[in-house]
Amino acid sequence: MTRILVDEEKCVGGGQCVMAAPAVFDQDDDTGTVVLLDPEPGPEYDDDVRQAARLCPAVAITVATP
């Protein structure tokens, strides 16, 4: 199972994560920073989550797999 960690302090609100994996990430309406909707999404989201981590301009997303 994939586990996702986000560093909200590093997030610059670029929104790349939301575009890559909208079922897993959202953005706070007030601050624009990342909101993690599902820290352990199913395997069907693995590719999208990895893409989101690669695209993050602040490198604020960590994807961990056992």
PDB file of N, CA, C and O in Angstrom, chain B, residues numbered from 101:
ATOM      1  N   MET B 101       0.840  -1.182   0.000  1.00  0.00           N
ATOM      2  CA  MET B 101       0.000   0.000   0.000  1.00  0.00           C
ATOM      3  C   MET B 101       0.884   1.245   0.000  1.00  0.00           C
ATOM      4  O   MET B 101       1.889   1.306   0.709  1.00  0.00           O
ATOM      5  N   THR B 102       0.506   2.212  -0.786  1.00  0.00           N
ATOM      6  CA  THR B 102       1.227   3.470  -0.871  1.00  0.00           C
ATOM      7  C   THR B 102       0.788   4.391   0.260  1.00  0.00           C
ATOM      8  O   THR B 102      -0.399   4.499   0.566  1.00  0.00           O
ATOM      9  N   ARG B 103       1.765   5.054   0.875  1.00  0.00           N
ATOM     10  CA  ARG B 103       1.466   6.044   1.909  1.00  0.00           C
ATOM     11  C   ARG B 103       2.031   7.379   1.439  1.00  0.00           C
ATOM     12  O   ARG B 103       3.166   7.462   0.971  1.00  0.00           O
ATOM     13  N   ILE B 104       1.220   8.415   1.574  1.00  0.00           N
ATOM     14  CA  ILE B 104       1.617   9.734   1.110  1.00  0.00           C
ATOM     15  C   ILE B 104       1.803  10.663   2.298  1.00  0.00           C
ATOM     16  O   ILE B 104       0.992  10.694   3.223  1.00  0.00           O
ATOM     17  N   LEU B 105       2.885  11.413   2.246  1.00  0.00           N
ATOM     18  CA  LEU B 105       3.145  12.443   3.244  1.00  0.00           C
ATOM     19  C   LEU B 105       3.283  13.768   2.513  1.00  0.00           C
ATOM     20  O   LEU B 105       3.909  13.834   1.455  1.00  0.00           O
ATOM     21  N   VAL B 106       2.705  14.818   3.069  1.00  0.00           N
ATOM     22  CA  VAL B 106       2.858  16.142   2.480  1.00  0.00           C
ATOM     23  C   VAL B 106       3.415  17.093   3.531  1.00  0.00           C
ATOM     24  O   VAL B 106       3.059  17.024   4.707  1.00  0.00           O
ATOM     25  N   ASP B 107       4.284  17.968   3.087  1.00  0.00           N
ATOM     26  CA  ASP B 107       4.840  19.000   3.953  1.00  0.00           C
ATOM     27  C   ASP B 107       4.134  20.302   3.596  1.00  0.00           C
ATOM     28  O   ASP B 107       4.523  20.997   2.657  1.00  0.00           O
ATOM     29  N   GLU B 108       3.103  20.618   4.350  1.00  0.00           N
ATOM     30  CA  GLU B 108       2.295  21.805   4.066  1.00  0.00           C
ATOM     31  C   GLU B 108       3.111  23.088   4.170  1.00  0.00           C
ATOM     32  O   GLU B 108       2.787  24.083   3.522  1.00  0.00           O
ATOM     33  N   GLU B 109       4.160  23.072   4.976  1.00  0.00           N
ATOM     34  CA  GLU B 109       5.012  24.256   5.134  1.00  0.00           C
ATOM     35  C   GLU B 109       5.818  24.532   3.858  1.00  0.00           C
ATOM     36  O   GLU B 109       6.108  25.688   3.550  1.00  0.00           O
ATOM     37  N   LYS B 110       6.176  23.487   3.124  1.00  0.00           N
ATOM     38  CA  LYS B 110       6.934  23.643   1.884  1.00  0.00           C
ATOM     39  C   LYS B 110       6.043  23.987   0.696  1.00  0.00           C
ATOM     40  O   LYS B 110       6.506  24.568  -0.285  1.00  0.00           O
ATOM     41  N   CYS B 111       4.773  23.632   0.786  1.00  0.00           N
ATOM     42  CA  CYS B 111       3.848  23.797  -0.336  1.00  0.00           C
ATOM     43  C   CYS B 111       3.761  25.262  -0.760  1.00  0.00           C
ATOM     44  O   CYS B 111       3.624  26.158   0.072  1.00  0.00           O
ATOM     45  N   VAL B 112       3.844  25.485  -2.079  1.00  0.00           N
ATOM     46  CA  VAL B 112       3.733  26.836  -2.629  1.00  0.00           C
ATOM     47  C   VAL B 112       2.408  27.048  -3.357  1.00  0.00           C
ATOM     48  O   VAL B 112       2.191  28.098  -3.962  1.00  0.00           O
ATOM     49  N   GLY B 113       1.530  26.060  -3.302  1.00  0.00           N
ATOM     50  CA  GLY B 113       0.201  26.204  -3.896  1.00  0.00           C
ATOM     51  C   GLY B 113       0.175  26.148  -5.405  1.00  0.00           C
ATOM     52  O   GLY B 113      -0.693  26.755  -6.032  1.00  0.00           O
ATOM     53  N   GLY B 114       1.113  25.427  -6.002  1.00  0.00           N
ATOM     54  CA  GLY B 114       1.176  25.333  -7.459  1.00  0.00           C
ATOM     55  C   GLY B 114       0.011  24.582  -8.081  1.00  0.00           C
ATOM     56  O   GLY B 114      -0.335  24.826  -9.237  1.00  0.00           O
ATOM     57  N   GLY B 115      -0.598  23.674  -7.331  1.00  0.00           N
ATOM     58  CA  GLY B 115      -1.771  22.946  -7.807  1.00  0.00           C
ATOM     59  C   GLY B 115      -1.496  21.780  -8.732  1.00  0.00           C
ATOM     60  O   GLY B 115      -2.433  21.156  -9.229  1.00  0.00           O
ATOM     61  N   GLN B 116      -0.230  21.470  -8.974  1.00  0.00           N
ATOM     62  CA  GLN B 116       0.097  20.357  -9.864  1.00  0.00           C
ATOM     63  C   GLN B 116      -0.417  19.035  -9.313  1.00  0.00           C
ATOM     64  O   GLN B 116      -0.837  18.161 -10.070  1.00  0.00           O
ATOM     65  N   CYS B 117      -0.382  18.892  -7.992  1.00  0.00           N
ATOM     66  CA  CYS B 117      -0.846  17.649  -7.368  1.00  0.00           C
ATOM     67  C   CYS B 117      -2.336  17.435  -7.600  1.00  0.00           C
ATOM     68  O   CYS B 117      -2.778  16.314  -7.854  1.00  0.00           O
ATOM     69  N   VAL B 118      -3.098  18.501  -7.511  1.00  0.00           N
ATOM     70  CA  VAL B 118      -4.549  18.406  -7.706  1.00  0.00           C
ATOM     71  C   VAL B 118      -4.867  18.023  -9.144  1.00  0.00           C
ATOM     72  O   VAL B 118      -5.777  17.232  -9.393  1.00  0.00           O
ATOM     73  N   MET B 119      -4.127  18.577 -10.081  1.00  0.00           N
ATOM     74  CA  MET B 119      -4.364  18.239 -11.486  1.00  0.00           C
ATOM     75  C   MET B 119      -3.970  16.795 -11.788  1.00  0.00           C
ATOM     76  O   MET B 119      -4.623  16.128 -12.590  1.00  0.00           O
ATOM     77  N   ALA B 120      -2.907  16.312 -11.149  1.00  0.00           N
ATOM     78  CA  ALA B 120      -2.431  14.951 -11.410  1.00  0.00           C
ATOM     79  C   ALA B 120      -3.254  13.889 -10.695  1.00  0.00           C
ATOM     80  O   ALA B 120      -3.469  12.805 -11.236  1.00  0.00           O
ATOM     81  N   ALA B 121      -3.717  14.190  -9.481  1.00  0.00           N
ATOM     82  CA  ALA B 121      -4.429  13.186  -8.672  1.00  0.00           C
ATOM     83  C   ALA B 121      -5.543  13.852  -7.855  1.00  0.00           C
ATOM     84  O   ALA B 121      -5.429  13.972  -6.635  1.00  0.00           O
ATOM     85  N   PRO B 122      -6.609  14.282  -8.520  1.00  0.00           N
ATOM     86  CA  PRO B 122      -7.679  15.004  -7.818  1.00  0.00           C
ATOM     87  C   PRO B 122      -8.441  14.175  -6.789  1.00  0.00           C
ATOM     88  O   PRO B 122      -9.107  14.736  -5.919  1.00  0.00           O
ATOM     89  N   ALA B 123      -8.354  12.862  -6.873  1.00  0.00           N
ATOM     90  CA  ALA B 123      -9.022  12.021  -5.872  1.00  0.00           C
ATOM     91  C   ALA B 123      -8.215  11.943  -4.579  1.00  0.00           C
ATOM     92  O   ALA B 123      -8.723  11.507  -3.545  1.00  0.00           O
ATOM     93  N   VAL B 124      -6.959  12.367  -4.645  1.00  0.00           N
ATOM     94  CA  VAL B 124      -6.060  12.234  -3.501  1.00  0.00           C
ATOM     95  C   VAL B 124      -5.691  13.595  -2.897  1.00  0.00           C
ATOM     96  O   VAL B 124      -5.507  13.712  -1.685  1.00  0.00           O
ATOM     97  N   PHE B 125      -5.584  14.617  -3.748  1.00  0.00           N
ATOM     98  CA  PHE B 125      -5.163  15.943  -3.297  1.00  0.00           C
ATOM     99  C   PHE B 125      -6.220  16.993  -3.613  1.00  0.00           C
ATOM    100  O   PHE B 125      -6.978  16.871  -4.575  1.00  0.00           O
ATOM    101  N   ASP B 126      -6.250  18.019  -2.782  1.00  0.00           N
ATOM    102  CA  ASP B 126      -7.075  19.201  -3.022  1.00  0.00           C
ATOM    103  C   ASP B 126      -6.254  20.397  -2.561  1.00  0.00           C
ATOM    104  O   ASP B 126      -5.150  20.244  -2.039  1.00  0.00           O
ATOM    105  N   GLN B 127      -6.808  21.591  -2.763  1.00  0.00           N
ATOM    106  CA  GLN B 127      -6.148  22.794  -2.287  1.00  0.00           C
ATOM    107  C   GLN B 127      -7.068  23.534  -1.339  1.00  0.00           C
ATOM    108  O   GLN B 127      -8.279  23.595  -1.549  1.00  0.00           O
ATOM    109  N   ASP B 128      -6.482  24.097  -0.290  1.00  0.00           N
ATOM    110  CA  ASP B 128      -7.220  24.907   0.663  1.00  0.00           C
ATOM    111  C   ASP B 128      -7.717  26.167  -0.050  1.00  0.00           C
ATOM    112  O   ASP B 128      -6.946  26.848  -0.726  1.00  0.00           O
ATOM    113  N   ASP B 129      -8.990  26.467   0.102  1.00  0.00           N
ATOM    114  CA  ASP B 129      -9.577  27.624  -0.578  1.00  0.00           C
ATOM    115  C   ASP B 129      -8.973  28.949  -0.118  1.00  0.00           C
ATOM    116  O   ASP B 129      -8.912  29.902  -0.895  1.00  0.00           O
ATOM    117  N   ASP B 130      -8.536  29.017   1.116  1.00  0.00           N
ATOM    118  CA  ASP B 130      -8.005  30.272   1.646  1.00  0.00           C
ATOM    119  C   ASP B 130      -6.516  30.449   1.381  1.00  0.00           C
ATOM    120  O   ASP B 130      -6.078  31.526   0.977  1.00  0.00           O
ATOM    121  N   THR B 131      -5.741  29.398   1.606  1.00  0.00           N
ATOM    122  CA  THR B 131      -4.284  29.520   1.493  1.00  0.00           C
ATOM    123  C   THR B 131      -3.721  28.989   0.180  1.00  0.00           C
ATOM    124  O   THR B 131      -2.618  29.363  -0.216  1.00  0.00           O
ATOM    125  N   GLY B 132      -4.465  28.127  -0.492  1.00  0.00           N
ATOM    126  CA  GLY B 132      -3.987  27.511  -1.724  1.00  0.00           C
ATOM    127  C   GLY B 132      -3.062  26.337  -1.508  1.00  0.00           C
ATOM    128  O   GLY B 132      -2.624  25.706  -2.470  1.00  0.00           O
ATOM    129  N   THR B 133      -2.755  26.033  -0.249  1.00  0.00           N
ATOM    130  CA  THR B 133      -1.837  24.930   0.022  1.00  0.00           C
ATOM    131  C   THR B 133      -2.543  23.584  -0.091  1.00  0.00           C
ATOM    132  O   THR B 133      -3.770  23.494  -0.065  1.00  0.00           O
ATOM    133  N   VAL B 134      -1.739  22.561  -0.215  1.00  0.00           N
ATOM    134  CA  VAL B 134      -2.230  21.201  -0.432  1.00  0.00           C
ATOM    135  C   VAL B 134      -3.068  20.704   0.742  1.00  0.00           C
ATOM    136  O   VAL B 134      -2.780  20.982   1.906  1.00  0.00           O
ATOM    137  N   VAL B 135      -4.109  19.964   0.394  1.00  0.00           N
ATOM    138  CA  VAL B 135      -4.930  19.243   1.363  1.00  0.00           C
ATOM    139  C   VAL B 135      -4.888  17.782   0.931  1.00  0.00           C
ATOM    140  O   VAL B 135      -5.271  17.453  -0.192  1.00  0.00           O
ATOM    141  N   LEU B 136      -4.430  16.921   1.806  1.00  0.00           N
ATOM    142  CA  LEU B 136      -4.340  15.495   1.509  1.00  0.00           C
ATOM    143  C   LEU B 136      -5.675  14.845   1.831  1.00  0.00           C
ATOM    144  O   LEU B 136      -6.066  14.757   2.995  1.00  0.00           O
ATOM    145  N   LEU B 137      -6.371  14.390   0.800  1.00  0.00           N
ATOM    146  CA  LEU B 137      -7.685  13.780   0.978  1.00  0.00           C
ATOM    147  C   LEU B 137      -7.597  12.327   1.418  1.00  0.00           C
ATOM    148  O   LEU B 137      -8.462  11.839   2.146  1.00  0.00           O
ATOM    149  N   ASP B 138      -6.554  11.640   0.976  1.00  0.00           N
ATOM    150  CA  ASP B 138      -6.416  10.216   1.291  1.00  0.00           C
ATOM    151  C   ASP B 138      -4.934   9.871   1.438  1.00  0.00           C
ATOM    152  O   ASP B 138      -4.235   9.752   0.431  1.00  0.00           O
ATOM    153  N   PRO B 139      -4.437   9.707   2.674  1.00  0.00           N
ATOM    154  CA  PRO B 139      -3.016   9.421   2.863  1.00  0.00           C
ATOM    155  C   PRO B 139      -2.593   8.015   2.442  1.00  0.00           C
ATOM    156  O   PRO B 139      -1.400   7.745   2.306  1.00  0.00           O
ATOM    157  N   GLU B 140      -3.558   7.118   2.235  1.00  0.00           N
ATOM    158  CA  GLU B 140      -3.249   5.752   1.807  1.00  0.00           C
ATOM    159  C   GLU B 140      -4.210   5.329   0.694  1.00  0.00           C
ATOM    160  O   GLU B 140      -5.060   4.462   0.896  1.00  0.00           O
ATOM    161  N   PRO B 141      -4.071   5.946  -0.478  1.00  0.00           N
ATOM    162  CA  PRO B 141      -4.984   5.618  -1.577  1.00  0.00           C
ATOM    163  C   PRO B 141      -4.740   4.215  -2.119  1.00  0.00           C
ATOM    164  O   PRO B 141      -3.671   3.637  -1.926  1.00  0.00           O
ATOM    165  N   GLY B 142      -5.733   3.687  -2.786  1.00  0.00           N
ATOM    166  CA  GLY B 142      -5.634   2.358  -3.376  1.00  0.00           C
ATOM    167  C   GLY B 142      -4.626   2.324  -4.510  1.00  0.00           C
ATOM    168  O   GLY B 142      -4.199   3.367  -5.004  1.00  0.00           O
ATOM    169  N   PRO B 143      -4.246   1.115  -4.921  1.00  0.00           N
ATOM    170  CA  PRO B 143      -3.230   0.947  -5.959  1.00  0.00           C
ATOM    171  C   PRO B 143      -3.621   1.557  -7.304  1.00  0.00           C
ATOM    172  O   PRO B 143      -2.754   1.841  -8.131  1.00  0.00           O
ATOM    173  N   GLU B 144      -4.892   1.755  -7.522  1.00  0.00           N
ATOM    174  CA  GLU B 144      -5.323   2.367  -8.785  1.00  0.00           C
ATOM    175  C   GLU B 144      -4.857   3.819  -8.915  1.00  0.00           C
ATOM    176  O   GLU B 144      -4.899   4.384 -10.008  1.00  0.00           O
ATOM    177  N   TYR B 145      -4.414   4.426  -7.812  1.00  0.00           N
ATOM    178  CA  TYR B 145      -3.943   5.813  -7.827  1.00  0.00           C
ATOM    179  C   TYR B 145      -2.421   5.929  -7.815  1.00  0.00           C
ATOM    180  O   TYR B 145      -1.894   7.041  -7.838  1.00  0.00           O
ATOM    181  N   ASP B 146      -1.711   4.814  -7.780  1.00  0.00           N
ATOM    182  CA  ASP B 146      -0.247   4.848  -7.666  1.00  0.00           C
ATOM    183  C   ASP B 146       0.412   5.719  -8.731  1.00  0.00           C
ATOM    184  O   ASP B 146       1.239   6.570  -8.402  1.00  0.00           O
ATOM    185  N   ASP B 147       0.069   5.525  -9.978  1.00  0.00           N
ATOM    186  CA  ASP B 147       0.698   6.297 -11.052  1.00  0.00           C
ATOM    187  C   ASP B 147       0.401   7.785 -10.916  1.00  0.00           C
ATOM    188  O   ASP B 147       1.292   8.616 -11.090  1.00  0.00           O
ATOM    189  N   ASP B 148      -0.843   8.122 -10.606  1.00  0.00           N
ATOM    190  CA  ASP B 148      -1.231   9.529 -10.463  1.00  0.00           C
ATOM    191  C   ASP B 148      -0.504  10.191  -9.295  1.00  0.00           C
ATOM    192  O   ASP B 148      -0.050  11.330  -9.403  1.00  0.00           O
ATOM    193  N   VAL B 149      -0.397   9.474  -8.185  1.00  0.00           N
ATOM    194  CA  VAL B 149       0.268  10.019  -6.998  1.00  0.00           C
ATOM    195  C   VAL B 149       1.753  10.238  -7.268  1.00  0.00           C
ATOM    196  O   VAL B 149       2.311  11.263  -6.876  1.00  0.00           O
ATOM    197  N   ARG B 150       2.387   9.294  -7.928  1.00  0.00           N
ATOM    198  CA  ARG B 150       3.810   9.449  -8.252  1.00  0.00           C
ATOM    199  C   ARG B 150       4.020  10.621  -9.217  1.00  0.00           C
ATOM    200  O   ARG B 150       4.994  11.365  -9.100  1.00  0.00           O
ATOM    201  N   GLN B 151       3.113  10.774 -10.152  1.00  0.00           N
ATOM    202  CA  GLN B 151       3.183  11.910 -11.075  1.00  0.00           C
ATOM    203  C   GLN B 151       3.039  13.223 -10.304  1.00  0.00           C
ATOM    204  O   GLN B 151       3.767  14.180 -10.566  1.00  0.00           O
ATOM    205  N   ALA B 152       2.107  13.269  -9.360  1.00  0.00           N
ATOM    206  CA  ALA B 152       1.911  14.471  -8.546  1.00  0.00           C
ATOM    207  C   ALA B 152       3.184  14.820  -7.780  1.00  0.00           C
ATOM    208  O   ALA B 152       3.569  15.988  -7.715  1.00  0.00           O
ATOM    209  N   ALA B 153       3.832  13.821  -7.205  1.00  0.00           N
ATOM    210  CA  ALA B 153       5.074  14.058  -6.461  1.00  0.00           C
ATOM    211  C   ALA B 153       6.172  14.578  -7.385  1.00  0.00           C
ATOM    212  O   ALA B 153       6.925  15.475  -7.006  1.00  0.00           O
ATOM    213  N   ARG B 154       6.270  14.025  -8.588  1.00  0.00           N
ATOM    214  CA  ARG B 154       7.285  14.477  -9.550  1.00  0.00           C
ATOM    215  C   ARG B 154       7.034  15.915  -9.994  1.00  0.00           C
ATOM    216  O   ARG B 154       7.978  16.680 -10.193  1.00  0.00           O
ATOM    217  N   LEU B 155       5.770  16.281 -10.149  1.00  0.00           N
ATOM    218  CA  LEU B 155       5.425  17.609 -10.651  1.00  0.00           C
ATOM    219  C   LEU B 155       5.464  18.704  -9.593  1.00  0.00           C
ATOM    220  O   LEU B 155       5.507  19.886  -9.932  1.00  0.00           O
ATOM    221  N   CYS B 156       5.451  18.333  -8.332  1.00  0.00           N
ATOM    222  CA  CYS B 156       5.389  19.323  -7.253  1.00  0.00           C
ATOM    223  C   CYS B 156       6.602  20.256  -7.308  1.00  0.00           C
ATOM    224  O   CYS B 156       7.733  19.799  -7.144  1.00  0.00           O
ATOM    225  N   PRO B 157       6.384  21.565  -7.538  1.00  0.00           N
ATOM    226  CA  PRO B 157       7.519  22.486  -7.645  1.00  0.00           C
ATOM    227  C   PRO B 157       8.256  22.699  -6.324  1.00  0.00           C
ATOM    228  O   PRO B 157       9.413  23.119  -6.322  1.00  0.00           O
ATOM    229  N   ALA B 158       7.602  22.415  -5.210  1.00  0.00           N
ATOM    230  CA  ALA B 158       8.225  22.615  -3.897  1.00  0.00           C
ATOM    231  C   ALA B 158       8.773  21.316  -3.306  1.00  0.00           C
ATOM    232  O   ALA B 158       9.339  21.320  -2.213  1.00  0.00           O
ATOM    233  N   VAL B 159       8.607  20.217  -4.021  1.00  0.00           N
ATOM    234  CA  VAL B 159       9.022  18.895  -3.543  1.00  0.00           C
ATOM    235  C   VAL B 159       8.425  18.652  -2.147  1.00  0.00           C
ATOM    236  O   VAL B 159       9.120  18.237  -1.219  1.00  0.00           O
ATOM    237  N   ALA B 160       7.126  18.921  -2.029  1.00  0.00           N
ATOM    238  CA  ALA B 160       6.428  18.825  -0.744  1.00  0.00           C
ATOM    239  C   ALA B 160       5.703  17.500  -0.557  1.00  0.00           C
ATOM    240  O   ALA B 160       5.085  17.278   0.485  1.00  0.00           O
ATOM    241  N   ILE B 161       5.769  16.614  -1.551  1.00  0.00           N
ATOM    242  CA  ILE B 161       5.046  15.342  -1.495  1.00  0.00           C
ATOM    243  C   ILE B 161       6.043  14.189  -1.457  1.00  0.00           C
ATOM    244  O   ILE B 161       6.952  14.105  -2.284  1.00  0.00           O
ATOM    245  N   THR B 162       5.856  13.310  -0.487  1.00  0.00           N
ATOM    246  CA  THR B 162       6.674  12.105  -0.373  1.00  0.00           C
ATOM    247  C   THR B 162       5.768  10.898  -0.534  1.00  0.00           C
ATOM    248  O   THR B 162       4.726  10.802   0.114  1.00  0.00           O
ATOM    249  N   VAL B 163       6.170   9.977  -1.402  1.00  0.00           N
ATOM    250  CA  VAL B 163       5.423   8.743  -1.614  1.00  0.00           C
ATOM    251  C   VAL B 163       6.253   7.601  -1.041  1.00  0.00           C
ATOM    252  O   VAL B 163       7.383   7.364  -1.467  1.00  0.00           O
ATOM    253  N   ALA B 164       5.678   6.900  -0.074  1.00  0.00           N
ATOM    254  CA  ALA B 164       6.379   5.788   0.573  1.00  0.00           C
ATOM    255  C   ALA B 164       5.633   4.492   0.295  1.00  0.00           C
ATOM    256  O   ALA B 164       4.410   4.425   0.416  1.00  0.00           O
ATOM    257  N   THR B 165       6.381   3.474  -0.077  1.00  0.00           N
ATOM    258  CA  THR B 165       5.797   2.151  -0.272  1.00  0.00           C
ATOM    259  C   THR B 165       6.560   1.173   0.601  1.00  0.00           C
ATOM    260  O   THR B 165       7.774   1.289   0.763  1.00  0.00           O
ATOM    261  N   PRO B 166       5.842   0.206   1.165  1.00  0.00           N
ATOM    262  CA  PRO B 166       6.521  -0.764   2.037  1.00  0.00           C
ATOM    263  C   PRO B 166       7.469  -1.665   1.263  1.00  0.00           C
ATOM    264  O   PRO B 166       8.115  -2.532   1.851  1.00  0.00           O
TER     265      PRO B 166
END
